[in-house]
Amino acid sequence: MPLSAGIATLMGQRTITDYPLLLAAAAMAMAPVVILFLIMQRRVIDGIAFAGMK
């Protein structure tokens, strides 16, 4: 199941939505991307700067 579909299943259709659970799931889904960006930040910025020099 894709991550977005898994998070969507946490929302109840007729019950009260547990927003703290949804926010925790979204934060856990974003964490690997943010960590990877922080590690590779210099390369990402250098790549954007190099692409803009054409």
N, C-alpha and C positions, 0 to 999 in steps of 0.2 A: 504494500500500500504506500503510495507517495506520502511524503510528510505533510503536505497541505491537506490531503484527504484525511489523514489520521487526526490532525488537529480539528478538522471540521466535525469529525465524529464525536469529539468531546462536547460539542454543543448539543444540548437536548432540544428536541423539537417542541415539546409541550411542557417541559419542566423548567425550573429556574436554571439559568446558565451560571456555571461556576467560573466567574471571570478570573480569580486568582490562578486557577488551574490552567486556563487558556493562556494567560500571560506567562506562566512558568513554562508551559510547553513551547510557546513561541520563543522565549529566551533560550531554552535548550536547543531549539532548532537553529537559532542564529549564532550560538556560541562557536561552533567550529569555523564558520566563515569569518567571524570577527577575529578569532585567534590567528587564523591563516593570514588575514590581511595585516595584522599587527606584526607578524613574523616577516612577511614579504613586503612590507610597506615601502621600503626604499626602491625595490625593483618595480613595483607598480607605479610609483611616482616617476621614476626614470623612464619607464616605458611610455607613459602619457606625455612626458616632456619631449621624448625622442620622436614620437609620432606627430607632434605638433610642429616639428621643424621642417617638414617636407616642403 
